[in-house]
Amino acid sequence: MEDTNKKNNNIDILEDLQKIKDFIRLLWTERKLFYKTCGCAVVLALVVAFSVPKRYTVEVALAPESGGSMDMGGLSSLASMAGINIGAMGNNDAIGPDLYPMIVHSKDYLVRLFDIPVKTMDGELATTYYDYLLEHQKIAWWGYPMKGLGKLMKLISPEKEDSLPMLNGQRNYMFLTPKERSVIEILQTHIVCNVDKKNGIIRMQVTEQDPLIAAVIADSVRVALNNFIIEYRTNKARQDYNYMNNLYKEAQAEYARTQAAYTSFADANLNLNSVRAQIKKDDLEKEMQLAYTVYSQLANQLQVVKAKIQESTPAYTVLESSTVPERASSPKKLLLLVAFGFLACVGTTGWIVWKKIIKG
């Protein structure tokens, strides 16, 4: 019985091998068709590769200061293997590194990049980053018909571009125009921020069609994120400083007033020995001394609050600075050739199977 099963299995294997050989032989007989389709695929891949505008990617890396003060030793290493940052757990800050990607894609952050001056590598264009993204982006040749159709539609029914309201003499970005919204959507795809949960390293990538602009914006993104976090971290301390500074100025003015009143009365009554004048002089002197005491205490407290701002300011170490890339990051010509060739082979094989086997 066992010998019979082994013979049947061997026969099945031989039949399967024969079918595979027949299938390979069938494909080999149609090799000229493969040459044609793969050749067309290579040409098409080259056309696509040289038609798509080049893009350059620049990456910067930052290491924020640790929020925790405890040395957890081996426990910290084990937590890092599990993707947990114990240092961040010890930090009570509402905006931690895990939220930085959300900050980088927020409108409040991206509008800070609009007015950055940029210049292309060849020096032919010098404008703002906003204008560069809106008016000077290259597209593939097959995109021009759609672009022309879009311009035609705008001529037929032009969009009303409302002017932005002003707030305290500055542009109020609570009211974004359609063009500004489109630029923000572009920026959200051009800028990528990732945070390594194991070591807290912040990596930001900027992709642009010009290598110099990509490098400039990558550095500007780093600075903008640093300033954004500094403003958040020092917000309470700066409010305390402004409040204390106002009290200090009021106390300074009050001390100057009482001092002037005392000196004026003392000079006017220099040769008078009346009891009433002496009492008035003593009262003015006490009032001046009290004003000076308040003024002196507020001056000391103002210095303490000022130091608190510096203490609250986070520090970042630049691990990888922005540099102008020498090679484009996309399109990847070799990858396109492989992908188009693979699709051509699969498509040709499917057509042969349908024509020769299924259809008969």
Secondary structure, 3 states (H helix, E strand, C coil): CHHHHHHHHHHHHHHHHHHHHHHHHHHHHCHHHHHHHHHHHHHHHHHHHHHCCCEEEEEEEEEECCCCCCCCCHHHHHHHHCCCCHHHHCCCCCCCHHHHHHHHCCHHHHHHHCCCEEECCCCCCEEEHHHHHHHCCCCCHHHHHHHHHHHHHHHHCCCCCCCCCEECCEECCCCCCHHHHHHHHHHHHHEEEEECCCCCCEEEEEEECCHHHHHHHHHHHHHHHHHHHHHHHCHHHHHHHHHHHHHHHHHHHHHHHHHHHHHHHHHHCCCCCCHHHHHHHHHHHHHHHHHHHHHHHHHHHHHHHHHHHHHHCCCEEEEECCCCCCCCCECCHHHHHHHHHHHHHHHHHHHHHHHHHHCC
